[in-house]
Amino acid sequence: MSLIQDAKNKDPVAFDQLMRTQLKRLYRIAITMLQNEEDAADAIQETTLKCWQKISQLRHVEFFETWLTKILINQCNDILNRRKKLVYVEEIPEIPHEEEYSVCEWKDVLRRMDSKYQIVLELFYLDGISTKEIAGMLHITNATVRTRLTRGRKLLEKLVCDNVTQREA
């Protein structure tokens, strides 16, 4: 209880020790809900951040575990809801091969996109960098990277179709 109280008083060492005592339990819940290591890690990270930001608002220290679990479950539900909006690999338009487009045409298609989509698509598809690494590079959340990939793919598909139509005309 004193560890929780110290954490409430924004003692970073106490907060770190407190979160370490909860880590296994948080992981077990997150992996059960999400069935994915990366998403579970994201949920735990977001939960830890929200806990740090809001722990001073915890009214009764004896309900800390319940309060923390509720935050985690909300984070997991957010991730599950975002998953429903994701486009799966089978639905992604194929990236044009050099036989279909010259490198110049491919770069021209990308240049017509908003730079926030262009950079994410290039890093993910052309450089093979993971969404988590891209998020770190661009200082945005992993969810933002995935959203930009989804929107970028839709825009890419439209631009490629427009390009093909123009070439055929």
Secondary structure per residue as TSV (DSSP state, phi and psi in degrees):
chain	resnum	aa	ss	phi	psi
A	1	M	-	360.0	-36.0
A	2	S	H	-69.8	-31.2
A	3	L	H	-63.2	-42.3
A	4	I	H	-64.8	-43.8
A	5	Q	H	-63.5	-40.9
A	6	D	H	-63.9	-40.5
A	7	A	H	-64.0	-38.7
A	8	K	H	-60.2	-31.1
A	9	N	T	-86.5	15.4
A	10	K	T	65.1	35.6
A	11	D	-	-83.2	110.0
A	12	P	H	-64.4	-32.7
A	13	V	H	-67.7	-45.1
A	14	A	H	-63.5	-40.7
A	15	F	H	-63.4	-43.9
A	16	D	H	-59.8	-46.3
A	17	Q	H	-63.0	-41.3
A	18	L	H	-62.0	-45.4
A	19	M	H	-67.7	-33.2
A	20	R	H	-63.7	-34.8
A	21	T	H	-70.0	-21.7
A	22	Q	H	-98.6	-11.5
A	23	L	H	-57.9	-48.0
A	24	K	H	-61.2	-43.1
A	25	R	H	-65.1	-43.2
A	26	L	H	-62.3	-43.4
A	27	Y	H	-62.5	-45.4
A	28	R	H	-58.1	-42.9
A	29	I	H	-68.4	-46.9
A	30	A	H	-63.9	-44.1
A	31	I	H	-69.0	-32.8
A	32	T	H	-65.6	-42.5
A	33	M	H	-75.4	-39.5
A	34	L	H	-100.2	-23.8
A	35	Q	-	56.0	33.1
A	36	N	-	-155.7	124.1
A	37	E	H	-59.3	-47.0
A	38	E	H	-64.9	-44.4
A	39	D	H	-65.7	-38.3
A	40	A	H	-62.1	-43.7
A	41	A	H	-62.9	-41.9
A	42	D	H	-61.1	-44.1
A	43	A	H	-62.8	-42.8
A	44	I	H	-66.5	-40.7
A	45	Q	H	-63.1	-46.4
A	46	E	H	-64.4	-38.3
A	47	T	H	-62.9	-44.6
A	48	T	H	-61.4	-43.6
A	49	L	H	-62.7	-47.7
A	50	K	H	-64.1	-37.8
A	51	C	H	-60.9	-47.0
A	52	W	H	-59.7	-42.5
A	53	Q	H	-69.0	-32.8
A	54	K	H	-112.7	-0.7
A	55	I	G	-60.3	-29.1
A	56	S	G	-65.9	-18.0
A	57	Q	G	-87.3	-7.0
A	58	L	-	-65.6	120.6
A	59	R	S	-81.0	-42.2
A	60	H	-	-123.9	113.8
A	61	V	G	-60.6	-26.7
A	62	E	G	-68.3	-14.9
A	63	F	G	-102.3	15.1
A	64	F	H	-55.0	-50.3
A	65	E	H	-61.3	-40.9
A	66	T	H	-64.2	-44.3
A	67	W	H	-61.5	-47.4
A	68	L	H	-63.1	-41.5
A	69	T	H	-63.1	-39.6
A	70	K	H	-63.1	-41.1
A	71	I	H	-61.0	-46.6
A	72	L	H	-60.6	-46.3
A	73	I	H	-62.0	-39.8
A	74	N	H	-62.9	-40.7
A	75	Q	H	-63.4	-43.7
A	76	C	H	-62.7	-42.2
A	77	N	H	-63.7	-38.2
A	78	D	H	-60.5	-43.9
A	79	I	H	-64.5	-42.8
A	80	L	H	-62.3	-39.6
A	81	N	H	-66.7	-38.2
A	82	R	H	-67.3	-34.6
A	83	R	H	-59.5	-37.5
A	84	K	H	-61.8	-26.9
A	85	K	H	-89.6	-7.9
A	86	L	-	-74.0	149.6
A	87	V	-	-95.5	127.2
A	88	Y	-	-82.2	158.9
A	89	V	G	-51.5	-39.4
A	90	E	G	-62.5	-23.8
A	91	E	G	-93.8	-4.2
A	92	I	S	-77.2	131.5
A	93	P	-	-64.5	142.4
A	94	E	-	-65.2	141.6
A	95	I	-	-75.6	132.1
A	96	P	-	-57.5	139.6
A	97	H	-	-87.7	161.1
A	98	E	T	-60.2	-25.6
A	99	E	T	-64.9	-33.0
A	100	E	T	-85.6	-36.4
A	101	Y	S	-137.1	142.4
A	102	S	-	-75.6	164.5
A	103	V	H	-58.7	-37.4
A	104	C	H	-63.0	-42.8
A	105	E	H	-65.7	-39.9
A	106	W	H	-61.8	-45.9
A	107	K	H	-65.8	-33.5
A	108	D	H	-63.9	-41.5
A	109	V	H	-62.4	-46.1
A	110	L	H	-64.1	-37.7
A	111	R	H	-63.0	-25.9
A	112	R	T	-80.0	-3.9
A	113	M	S	-92.9	156.5
A	114	D	-	-59.6	139.4
A	115	S	H	-60.3	-29.4
A	116	K	H	-66.9	-28.9
A	117	Y	H	-84.0	-40.1
A	118	Q	H	-57.6	-49.6
A	119	I	H	-65.2	-40.4
A	120	V	H	-66.4	-43.4
A	121	L	H	-63.8	-43.3
A	122	E	I	-62.8	-47.6
A	123	L	I	-63.8	-41.3
A	124	F	I	-73.7	-51.7
A	125	Y	I	-87.1	-41.9
A	126	L	I	-85.4	-34.3
A	127	D	S	-100.8	-12.5
A	128	G	-	69.9	28.9
A	129	I	-	-88.2	139.5
A	130	S	-	-69.5	158.8
A	131	T	H	-62.2	-35.7
A	132	K	H	-65.3	-42.8
A	133	E	H	-66.8	-38.9
A	134	I	H	-62.0	-43.2
A	135	A	H	-57.5	-43.4
A	136	G	H	-65.1	-40.7
A	137	M	H	-65.1	-41.0
A	138	L	H	-93.6	-2.0
A	139	H	T	57.8	45.2
A	140	I	S	-130.8	170.1
A	141	T	-	-77.4	158.3
A	142	N	H	-60.4	-38.1
A	143	A	H	-62.6	-38.4
A	144	T	H	-64.7	-40.5
A	145	V	H	-60.8	-47.1
A	146	R	H	-63.6	-37.8
A	147	T	H	-64.5	-44.2
A	148	R	H	-65.8	-35.1
A	149	L	H	-63.4	-45.6
A	150	T	H	-61.8	-49.0
A	151	R	H	-67.5	-38.4
A	152	G	H	-64.0	-40.2
A	153	R	H	-63.4	-40.8
A	154	K	H	-63.3	-44.5
A	155	L	H	-65.5	-41.5
A	156	L	H	-59.7	-45.1
A	157	E	H	-60.0	-43.2
A	158	K	H	-64.5	-45.7
A	159	L	H	-64.8	-40.4
A	160	V	H	-64.9	-44.4
A	161	C	H	-61.2	-42.0
A	162	D	H	-63.0	-40.4
A	163	N	H	-63.5	-43.7
A	164	V	H	-64.0	-43.0
A	165	T	H	-61.0	-42.5
A	166	Q	H	-65.1	-37.8
A	167	R	H	-69.2	-34.5
A	168	E	H	-77.2	-24.0
A	169	A	-	-75.2	360.0
